[in-house]
Amino acid sequence: MQTEVGTDSRHQILRAAGALFQRNGYDATSIQDICNELSLSKGALYHHFRSKDEILFEIMSHAMQITEEKVIAPVREMTTAGGDHAHRDSPEGGGLAEAKLRALIRLHLETVLRTRDREITVMLHENHPLSPEFRGKINERKKNYVKFVEETFTAAQGERAASHHNTNGSSSRVAVSARAATFALLGMINWIYQWYKPDGPISEEELIREYTEMVFSGAFGR
């Protein structure tokens, strides 16, 4: 029996659609599939969303909001190298910029690993079906996040170079550009959900430590 929507139905539709998009792919999921999942009429669904395209856009918007709230905001709020989000990862002697980069790596990994948000995984692989208007809005937020990560890398590399110069009296050349390091980091993290198993041989803490070590070994040449 198909029912009409309740007060929280918009959220329920997004959750159900996100699960279907993740499991079957956007193209293979129809509006009727989403309705069947929730025992809703099409009229009830269209009361909240004009199209499947709009549903996908709202899922991706929520994914970006999650990233902005769980990664960008805490890193920007850090004022000391030993802040709450950095103390587990920062070796003694690391400055604030390096601590922010370590915190960024940890928080992004935790967002992908712990919450396992359906919206996150859909966002990563289903951008192409969006209309130009919706795609432009999502891509703008993605670009802002990439810029934030790149700026964090740049600051950490500059801090390391300045520290090396003050200690040794000579300049230190970074191993890779901040931009290359940014896309390498995001590529590694965003693909994790495809292979990582919480009950597998690698714990979350081990994965965070190993990814952080790989990033710093590559981006700072140590």
C-alpha positions in Angstrom: 0.0 0.0 0.0 1.4 3.4 -1.0 1.2 6.2 1.6 1.5 9.9 1.7 4.6 11.6 3.2 5.0 12.6 6.8 6.8 15.5 8.3 10.3 13.9 8.0 9.7 12.4 4.6 12.1 14.6 2.7 14.9 13.3 4.8 13.6 9.7 4.4 13.5 10.1 0.6 17.1 11.4 0.5 18.3 8.5 2.7 16.5 5.9 0.6 17.6 7.4 -2.7 21.2 7.6 -1.5 21.2 4.0 -0.5 19.8 3.0 -3.9 22.2 5.2 -5.9 25.1 3.7 -3.9 24.0 0.1 -4.4 22.7 0.2 -8.0 24.0 3.4 -9.5 22.1 6.6 -10.4 21.2 5.6 -13.9 19.9 2.2 -12.9 17.7 3.7 -10.2 14.3 5.0 -11.2 11.9 7.3 -9.3 9.6 4.3 -9.1 12.4 2.4 -7.3 12.7 5.1 -4.7 8.9 5.2 -4.2 8.8 1.4 -3.9 11.6 1.5 -1.3 9.5 3.8 0.9 6.0 2.6 -0.1 5.2 6.1 -1.4 3.2 7.3 -4.3 5.0 9.3 -7.0 2.8 12.3 -6.1 4.1 12.2 -2.6 7.7 12.1 -3.8 7.1 14.9 -6.3 5.6 17.0 -3.6 9.2 17.4 -2.3 11.4 16.9 -5.3 10.8 17.9 -9.0 13.1 15.2 -10.4 15.7 12.5 -9.7 18.3 15.0 -10.7 17.2 17.3 -7.8 17.4 14.4 -5.4 20.9 13.7 -6.4 21.9 17.3 -6.0 20.4 17.5 -2.5 22.4 14.4 -1.5 25.6 15.9 -2.9 24.9 19.2 -1.1 24.5 17.4 2.1 27.7 15.6 1.5 29.6 18.8 1.0 28.0 20.2 4.2 29.3 17.2 6.1 32.8 17.8 4.7 32.7 21.5 5.5 31.4 20.9 9.1 33.6 17.9 10.0 36.9 18.9 8.3 37.2 22.5 7.3 35.6 24.1 10.3 37.6 22.2 13.0 40.9 22.8 11.1 40.3 26.5 10.7 39.5 26.8 14.4 42.8 25.3 15.5 45.0 27.9 17.2 47.8 25.7 18.7 49.8 22.8 17.4 48.6 20.7 20.2 44.9 21.2 19.6 42.3 18.5 20.1 42.3 17.4 16.5 46.1 17.2 16.2 47.7 15.9 19.3 47.5 12.3 18.4 49.3 12.8 15.1 51.7 15.7 15.7 55.3 14.8 16.6 57.0 17.0 19.1 58.4 20.1 17.4 55.7 20.4 14.7 54.2 23.8 14.2 50.6 24.9 13.8 50.5 24.6 10.0 51.8 21.0 10.1 49.4 20.2 12.9 46.5 21.5 10.8 47.5 19.3 7.9 47.7 16.3 10.1 44.3 17.1 11.6 42.8 17.6 8.1 44.1 14.1 7.0 42.6 12.5 10.2 39.3 14.3 10.0 38.7 13.6 6.3 39.6 9.9 6.9 37.3 9.7 9.9 34.4 11.3 7.8 34.8 8.7 5.1 35.5 5.7 7.4 33.3 6.2 10.5 30.0 7.6 9.3 30.1 5.8 6.0 27.7 8.4 4.8 25.8 7.2 1.8 25.8 10.8 0.6 29.6 10.9 0.6 30.1 7.9 -1.7 27.3 9.0 -4.1 28.9 12.4 -4.3 32.3 11.0 -5.3 31.1 8.9 -8.3 27.7 10.3 -9.5 28.5 13.9 -10.4 28.2 13.4 -14.1 24.4 12.9 -14.3 23.7 16.4 -12.8 22.3 19.1 -14.9 24.7 21.9 -15.7 23.1 24.2 -13.2 23.3 21.7 -10.3 26.7 20.4 -11.4 28.1 24.0 -11.4 27.0 24.5 -7.8 28.5 21.3 -6.5 31.7 21.7 -8.4 32.1 25.2 -6.9 32.0 23.7 -3.4 34.4 20.9 -4.4 36.8 23.5 -5.8 36.7 25.4 -2.6 37.5 22.3 -0.6 40.4 21.5 -3.0 41.7 25.0 -2.5 41.5 24.7 1.3 43.5 21.5 1.2 46.1 23.0 -1.1 46.4 26.0 1.1 46.9 23.8 4.1 49.7 21.9 2.3 51.3 25.1 1.2 51.4 26.5 4.7 52.8 23.3 6.2 55.5 23.1 3.5 56.4 26.7 4.1 56.6 26.2 7.8 58.8 23.2 7.4 61.1 25.1 5.0 61.4 28.0 7.3 62.2 25.7 10.2 64.9 23.9 8.2 66.4 27.3 7.2 66.5 28.5 10.8 68.1 25.3 12.0 70.6 24.7 9.2 71.0 28.1 7.6 70.1 26.7 4.2 66.9 26.6 2.1 64.9 23.4 1.9 63.2 22.4 -1.4 59.8 20.6 -1.0 59.6 17.2 -2.6 56.3 17.8 -4.5 54.1 20.7 -5.2 51.2 21.4 -2.9 48.7 21.0 -5.7 50.0 17.5 -6.7 50.1 16.5 -3.0 46.5 17.7 -2.6 45.1 15.6 -5.5 47.1 12.6 -4.4 45.7 12.9 -0.9 42.1 13.3 -1.9 42.4 10.5 -4.4 43.7 8.1 -1.8 41.1 9.0 0.8 38.1 9.2 -1.4 38.7 5.7 -2.8 39.0 4.0 0.7 35.3 3.1 1.0 35.8 0.8 -2.0 38.1 -1.5 -0.2 38.3 -0.8 3.5 36.7 -3.2 5.9 36.2 -2.1 9.5 36.7 -5.7 10.6 39.7 -6.3 8.4 43.4 -6.5 9.3 43.9 -2.7 9.3 42.4 -0.7 12.1 41.1 2.8 11.6 43.9 4.3 13.7 46.6 2.3 11.8 45.1 3.5 8.5 45.2 7.1 9.6 48.8 6.7 10.8 49.9 5.0 7.6 48.2 7.5 5.3 49.6 10.4 7.3 53.1 9.0 7.1 52.8 8.4 3.3 51.6 12.0 2.8 54.4 13.5 4.8 57.1 11.3 3.4 56.0 12.3 -0.1 55.1 16.0 0.4 58.0 16.8 2.7 60.6 14.3 1.5 61.3 12.7 4.8 
